Amino acid sequence: MIPAFSADNLSPLPLVSVVVIGRNEGERLMRCLDAIERCDRSRCRLEVIYVDSNSSDGSPQRAAERGVQVLQVQPLRPSAALGRNAGWRAAQGEFILFLDGDTELQPDFLSQALVAMEQSDVAICWGHRRESRPEQSWYVRVLDLDWISRSGDTEFCGGDALMRRAVLQQVQGYDEQLIAGEEPEMCRRIRAAGHRILHLDVLMTRHDLAVTTWSAYWRRAFRTGHAYAEVSARFRRSQDPLWLRESRRNLVHGSALLLAPLLLVLMWALLPAPWATGLTAIGGLLVLLLLARTARRCAWKSPDRFTCWLYALHSHLAQIPILFGQLAQKRDARRGQRRQLIEYKTPSGR
């Protein structure tokens, strides 16, 4: 059982408030809480807060039985941002460690991150997130590489991160209007306030992505596109446009991929067979060269060449659902509508 924090504790060690957010995580949440119990506390004291977004699988009750403080939010429009804000505002710690309910904190990360946070200008410290079961599907095997980032100062962090409470108060936390892309948007405001975001070359969390179907893969990428469109539109005319380049690149890339089959059909319908055959062969060669270049560029993420080739295929294929996500957000904006939380997981994964 996770011991409750006492406000009367006079220990000189800093208090870290671990804020876990979740919705229908089931056994994943239990593994998350187990991992928190195992973490190294030589440099800190802990309090643990679980913020539940209207789960239907009994997660709040199970967390409460573990001695965790439970907050339940039941908004009309759930979002990770809303859950995280509710958690850190109820917390008492000088530092806030945000975790998603499908992650498992590594035992020594927190002690290493607190050392890095001794630099007064560092507002956020984060490490690598890696998949706990990359073998469960081709999707997870590939998406595992998405989590790997270069170490050092970064523009933004992921959902798992250690932050200074004072900085969260300064920027007023996450934007609760965003259903995705809330971390980069807040990090932009934190950097504008003169703070640093530091990525450590250490494992921070194991993650259970649980993407095993094409539809789940599509919805996850669709959500990314929605975030690109919404966040980039907000800062389009600013001196520090966030995701504008990525958004525009996807519009071109995704559209080209959608139009390629139509172009192939027209070519075979309008050109003599020898010409169509030759141009098809050239096109196929160009595709292979493009995939080879992408695989080579991501080789630093994995020593396995086949995984790198799969990742290269994913990098281009995902542009199609990302494009649809962008177009859907733009359509919603024109109609004055706001989309609900885009979920891709099944409840209570094993």
N, C-alpha and C positions, 0 to 999 in steps of 0.2 A: 504494500500500500504506500502511496506517495504521502510523506508526512506533511501535515498542514503547516503553513508559515505562521509564526507568531510575531505580531508587531512589537512585542516586548523583547525580542531577541536583540541583545546588545553586542553581538559579534561585529568586529570591525570589517568583516568581509562584505563586499557589495552584494546587494540583493538583485538577482536576475529574475524577472517575471517571464515565465514561459507561457506564451499565448498560443494555444492550439486551436485551429478552426477546422470545422468539419460539417459534413452533411451526409448522413447515411454511409459512414465509413466502416461501421461494424467491427470486424476483427482487425482491420487495418488500424483503427483507432486504438484498440487494446495493445497492439504491438508498439504503437507510437508512445503510449504511456509507459509501457515496460521499458523502452529505451531511455526515456527521461530518468527513470529510477536508477538506471545503471550509469549515468553520466558522472564524470569526475567533478566533485564539488570542493576541491582543495582551494579554489580561488573565489568561491562565491557561495551564497545561500540561494535557495530556489523557492519560488512559489509557482504553482501551476494552475492555469486557468484554461478551461475548455469552453469555447464559444460555439454553440450548436445552431445551425441555420435550419430549424424546422425539420429535423430528421424524423423518419417514421420507423426506424429500426431499433429504437430503444437506446441509442448511443448516449443521450444525456444521463439516463438512469445508471447505465453501466459505468460511466465516468465518475459519477457522484459516489458510487460504491467503492471506487478506488481512492477516495479522499480528495478528489480534485474539486476545486471551485468551478461550478458550472453556470454559465450564462446562456440563456436561450433568447435568440432574436427571431422574430417572425415577421419580417418585413414583407410588403407586397412585392418587392423586387429584390430578392436576395442577391448578395454579392460578397466576394471575399473581402473587399474593402470595408464593408459595413461590419463584418464579423471581427476583423482585426482592430478596427477603431474601438468597438465595444470592449475588446479585450484589454488593450493597452490603457484605455481610460479608466478601467476598473482596477488596474494593476497598481502595486505599490513600489515596484522596483525602479532603481536608477537605470537599469538596462532592460530592454524588452527583447526576448528571443522569440521570433515568430516561427511557427512550424505549421505545416499543413497536416491534417489528420491521417494522411496516407504515407507519412514519412517516419523514419526511425533515426533519431539523433545519434551520432557517433560519440562514444564515451569521452574522447579527449578534445573534441572540437571546442567546447565552450571555454576550457582553460586556455587554449591557444588564442582564441579570439579575444579574450579579455586582456591578454598581454598586448595584442595589437591595438586594442582600444585605449591603451595608455597614451597613445598619440592623441592629443586633445583635439586635433582638427579632423579626426576620423569619426564620422557619424554612424557609419554602417560597416559591418564586417561580415563577410559571408564566405562560404567555401564551396566545394564541389557537391552537387547532388548526383547520385548515380542510382541506376535501377537495381532493385534487390533481386529481381527475377527476369533478367534479359532473355532467358531461354523460353519464356512463356509464349512468345509470338515473334514473328518477323518484325512486326510494328515496334514492339518494345525494344528489340535488339537494335533497331535503327535509331529510335528516338532517344535511347540512352546517350547517344553521342551529342544530342542537342544540348544536354546539360553541361557539357565541358566548355569552360571558358578560360581565356588567358588570365594569369594572375597579375596582381598589381592594382593600380587605380582603374576603376571602371566607371562607366556612365550610369549604370543602374545595377540593381541586384535582382535576385529571384524571390520567390515567396518565402523561402527559409533564410532568415538573416537576423543578426544581432544588431540592435539599434539603441541609440541613446534616447531615453524618454524625453529629455529636454529638447532635442531636435524635433521629435515628433510633435511636441507641443508648439514649437516655433512655427512649423509649417502646417499645423492643424491636421496632421495625419493624412490618411488616404482619401481620395476623392470617391465618395460613395455612389456617385452617379455612373461610375464605370463598372461594367460587368467583366471586363478583362483589360489588361494593360495598366492596372492600378499601380504596380511597383515602379515601372519606368516613369510614369507621370509624376509620382511623388518624388522620386529620386532627382528628377529634373529640378524641382523646386528646392530640394535640399542642396544640390550643387550650386544653384543660383544664390543660395544664402551663404556660400563660402565654405561648405563642408566637403569632406572627401568620402568616397565609397571605396572600400578596400576589399579585394578578392584574394583570399589566401589559397595557396596551393596545397590544401588539405581536404580530406573527405569530411563533409559536414553531415549529410544525411543520406540514408538509403530510401528509395522511393518505390512505391508500388503503383505503377502507371495503369496497369490492368486494361490496356488497349489490346483486344484480341480479335476485333472485327473491323472490316472496312468502314462500316457506318460510324464506329467510335473514332477511328482515325480521321474520317471526314469531318465529324463534328468538332474535333479538337482543332484541326487546321482552320475550319470555318470560323471558330472563335478567335483565332489569331488574326484572321482577316478583318473581323469586326473591330478588334482592338486597334489594328493599324489605321483603319479609316477614321474611327472616332477620335483617337489621340492625335493623329497627324492633322486633322481638320482644326482641332483646337489651337494648335501652335503654328499653323501654316504661315502666318504673317509675322511671326516673332523673330527675334535675332537668333534664337536657338530652336529651330524647328525640330520637333521630335518625331521620328519615324516617317518624315515626309519622303525622304529618298527611298526607304523601303516600300512605302505605299505605292509610289509611282513606278518603282521597278517591278513590283508584283503586277500592277495593272498591265504593263507591257508584256511581261513574261507569261503570265497566266493567259492573257488574250491570245498570244502567239501559239501556245500549246493547244488551246481550244480550236483555233483556226487551222492548225496544221492538217488534221484529217480531211477537212473540207477542201483545202488546197490540193491534197493528194488525189481526192476523187475528181476534182476538176481537171487536174493534169492528165489523168488517165482517160478522161472523157474527151478532152480537146486536142491532145497531142498524139502523134504517131507512136506506136508501141515502143520502137527503139529509143525514142527521145524520153518517153515516160519511164522506161526501165532504167535508162542511164541517170535521169534526174532523181529517181527513187533511190538508186544505189548511192548517189552523192549525198542525198539527204540522210540516209542511214549512217553513212560514214561520219557526217558532221555530228550526228547525235552521239555516236560512240566517242568521238573526240571530245565532245562537251562533257559527257559523263566521266571520261578519263581525267579531264582537267579538274573536275569537281572532286573526284576520288583522291587525286594527288594532293589537292589543297587541304583535305581533311585527314590526311594520313597521320598527322601528329596526334589525332584523337584516338586512334586505334591501330595496333600493329597488325590486325587482321585485314588483309586486302579485300576479301569478299564482303566483310561488313562495311568497308569504306565504299565499295561499289554500290551496295544496297543503300547506303546513306546518300550517295550521289543521286541515285534514282529518286529517293524520297525528297531530296532538296528541290528537284524540278517538279515531280508529280504533285507535291503538296501545294504548289503555286495555284493549282486549279481550285481546290476548296477555299484557299485563302482569298482568291479573287471573288468567289461567290460570297464570302463573308463580307468583303469590302463593299460589294454592290448592294448587298442586303442592308448594310448599315446606312449607306447613302440613300437608299430608297426610304428607309425608316425616317431618316432625318428630314427628307422632303415632305413626308406625310405628318411630321410632328409626333412620331411614335418612338417608343423606347422598348427595346427587346428585353425579355426576361433572361435570367441566367441560362447560359448554354452549357448543359451537362453532357458528358460523354461516357461516364462510368455507370455500371450497374450498381445498385445499392448493396452494401454489406459484402463486398468482395472478400474472398477467402484470405 
